[in-house]
Amino acid sequence: MKRLIVLSTLLLTSTAIFGQNLKKISYQDGAQKLNGLVTSNAGKKLPGVLILPAWKGIDDEAKTAAAELEKQGYIAFIADIYGEGNIPADNDAAAKASGSYKKNYEAYQKRIFLALEQLKKNGALPGKVAVIGYCFGGAGALESARGNLPVAGVVSIHGSLGKDQTRKNGPISTKILVENPADDKSVGTEDYNNLIKEMNEGHADWQIITYAHSKHTFTDPKSQDYNAVMAKRAWNHTLMFLKEILK
């Protein structure tokens, strides 16, 4: 366990330095200015991965993922969903902001689409693009699939699985990987079962991996829920999935 803690600390330190190479990219949704981040290999014509951050906006976990994805030969772009001047200051504000996008899913899908366009403008190969998301971003990954956005696959990492049941299930052409912590109290049995029903009715190529002894934010080293063993497994599963669909 001590070795895992040391390794996690080293990873965070090295990634913080590496993260300085992320370049700010400003773009628009109407009058709203958005500020994303792209890896330093932008423009090299490589497969691309869009990262949707958790409910407080762009954070260290998203930056770590971007740095690691660049090492794997992907251009990574971290989306700004909320926009300049709208970044939540605390959990209450984050819950309100993320909740509004979950309710107004079309606005969420539009912000994801705009970020995908920026990823492509920065060199990502059309047809070789995927989305990964954490927490609120995990819900966004699923919305990318539901909206049939132009991506080969999505990864929802401890994301919200449910949707308004008044929305009809439709065809899903995007490959889906859901990484679900077994002890995530924010995911109910009904939401879990409804997602499986939705994916089956949509004839999707899907997979759910459940991680034992893991609570909601099990992949975030800064969280009290962090599970180093399961976080490493989840990341390896993410890389395996991306390699299958993008390379």
LINFENQUI-V468237 format. One record per residue. N is the residue number from 0. OMEGA is omega in radians with two decimals (999 if undefined). Layout:
# LINFENQUI-V468237
[[N,OMEGA] [N,OMEGA]]
This chain:
# LINFENQUI-V468237
[[0,3.10] [1,-3.14] [2,3.12] [3,3.12] [4,3.11] [5,-3.14] [6,3.13] [7,3.12] [8,3.12] [9,3.13] [10,3.14] [11,-3.14] [12,-3.12] [13,-3.12] [14,3.10] [15,3.10] [16,-3.12] [17,-3.10] [18,3.09] [19,3.13] [20,3.09] [21,-3.09] [22,3.11] [23,3.09] [24,3.10] [25,3.12] [26,-2.97] [27,2.82] [28,-3.01] [29,-3.14] [30,-3.08] [31,3.07] [32,3.12] [33,-3.10] [34,3.10] [35,3.11] [36,3.12] [37,-3.13] [38,-3.01] [39,3.10] [40,3.13] [41,3.10] [42,-3.05] [43,3.12] [44,-3.10] [45,2.97] [46,-3.07] [47,3.08] [48,3.03] [49,3.13] [50,3.07] [51,-3.05] [52,-3.13] [53,-2.89] [54,3.09] [55,-3.14] [56,-3.06] [57,-3.06] [58,-3.08] [59,3.14] [60,3.09] [61,3.13] [62,3.09] [63,3.13] [64,3.14] [65,3.14] [66,-3.13] [67,3.12] [68,3.08] [69,3.10] [70,-3.12] [71,3.08] [72,3.09] [73,2.88] [74,3.14] [75,3.09] [76,3.10] [77,-3.07] [78,2.94] [79,-3.11] [80,-3.02] [81,-3.13] [82,-3.10] [83,-3.13] [84,-3.09] [85,-3.11] [86,-3.10] [87,-3.11] [88,-3.10] [89,-3.08] [90,-3.13] [91,3.13] [92,3.13] [93,3.12] [94,-3.14] [95,-3.09] [96,-3.13] [97,3.12] [98,-3.14] [99,3.13] [100,3.05] [101,3.12] [102,3.13] [103,-2.99] [104,3.13] [105,3.07] [106,3.10] [107,3.12] [108,3.13] [109,3.14] [110,3.09] [111,3.13] [112,3.13] [113,3.09] [114,3.08] [115,3.10] [116,3.10] [117,3.10] [118,3.13] [119,3.10] [120,-3.13] [121,2.94] [122,-3.12] [123,-3.09] [124,3.06] [125,-3.11] [126,3.14] [127,-3.08] [128,3.09] [129,3.09] [130,2.94] [131,-3.12] [132,-3.14] [133,3.03] [134,3.05] [135,3.08] [136,3.06] [137,3.03] [138,3.11] [139,3.08] [140,3.10] [141,3.09] [142,3.07] [143,3.11] [144,-3.14] [145,-3.14] [146,-3.11] [147,3.05] [148,-3.01] [149,3.12] [150,-3.11] [151,-3.11] [152,3.12] [153,3.06] [154,3.08] [155,-3.07] [156,-2.98] [157,-3.13] [158,3.00] [159,-3.03] [160,-3.01] [161,2.98] [162,3.09] [163,-3.05] [164,2.99] [165,3.07] [166,-3.14] [167,3.03] [168,-3.14] [169,3.13] [170,3.13] [171,-3.11] [172,-3.08] [173,3.06] [174,-3.01] [175,2.96] [176,3.08] [177,3.09] [178,-2.93] [179,3.07] [180,-3.02] [181,-3.05] [182,3.12] [183,-3.09] [184,3.14] [185,3.12] [186,-3.14] [187,3.13] [188,-3.12] [189,3.12] [190,-3.14] [191,-3.12] [192,3.12] [193,3.10] [194,3.10] [195,3.10] [196,-3.14] [197,-3.11] [198,3.11] [199,3.13] [200,3.11] [201,-3.12] [202,-3.11] [203,2.94] [204,-3.00] [205,3.08] [206,3.02] [207,3.04] [208,-3.13] [209,-3.05] [210,-3.05] [211,3.04] [212,-3.08] [213,3.07] [214,-2.90] [215,-3.03] [216,-3.01] [217,-3.11] [218,-3.04] [219,-3.11] [220,-3.14] [221,-3.10] [222,3.06] [223,3.10] [224,-3.04] [225,3.07] [226,-2.99] [227,-3.11] [228,-3.09] [229,3.09] [230,3.11] [231,3.12] [232,-3.13] [233,3.14] [234,3.10] [235,3.08] [236,3.09] [237,-3.13] [238,3.13] [239,3.12] [240,-3.14] [241,3.12] [242,-3.13] [243,-2.99] [244,-3.03] [245,-3.06] [246,999]]
